[in-house]
């Protein structure tokens, strides 16, 4: 009886794997790459590079892709205001590869993006990161400060806290066990839970109609992207722990933004980071949740422009004047 049960179970898992493979191929045909590809350290990265003018690099968070910056309206607003806008699919998300054999910490991702920017000829951009992307943006600035004009950090996780949700993603990050889950039960389970995830991301505001229309559940629930989402979720706490000693050393303009209703990463973390980063600017958006860039895209763009202008002024002013300016930012 036990042997028969195992056979039935194995057959069911095999059936799920085949079905998920079909859904994945269909999703990728329906949502082909919209940008170009660049190979960096053997990793094929998908990116878009549009416009001209002062460069801005946008780094997306977990569970979404580079397209989220377009869906929110931030990318288009920056283009309208005369910026060069570069957006990457982080490794494992969208159409970017995530080779095995690397931990893919925030620092490793930041170093990869830094090399990609060098290849693309992007010099001293303002870097804006949302959620997990904020940790990557911080790592980029901490490791390559002279190549970073400034930072705009949205809804980021900056200090260690108890995160029960990490326990939910750890199984998907494990070797072998995670592979079995990602190719069998995780995608259908994810489809059931996706409405709850979206509400949690945007609460207390409703999920925007444009996000509903453009966000692809099927792309997010591909085994490859589930792996990236799971590993990044498991590395969230170590990422924050590794960065905290660098906060007081950040010398470029830094703008920190969070929603007062964020239930994914509470805004007290943004307030705490503001107290650790000299000369930083903090803005808490009333009525916004975790997806603050969807709720207030104009404010995000103004923050990016503010940081760019402050960086330009402090770069060319005498040191004593620049220091005085930094105190008022």
ABEGO torsion letter per residue (X at the ends): XAAAAAAAAAAAAAAAAAAAAAAAAAAAAABBBABBBBBBGGBBBBBBBBEBEBBBBBBBBBGBBAAAAAAAGAAAAAAAAGBBBBBBBBBGBEABBBBBGBAGBAAAAAAAAAAAAAAAGBBGBBBBBBEAAAAAAAAAAAABAAABAEBBBBGBBABBBBBAAAAAAAAAABBGAAAAAAABAAAAAAAAAAAAAAAAAAOABBBBAAAAAABBAAAAABAAAAAAAAAAAAAAAAAAAAAAAAAAABABBBBBBBBAABAABBAAAAAAAAAABBGBBBBBBBGBBABAAAABAAAAAAAAAAAAAAAAAAAABBAAAAAAAAAAX
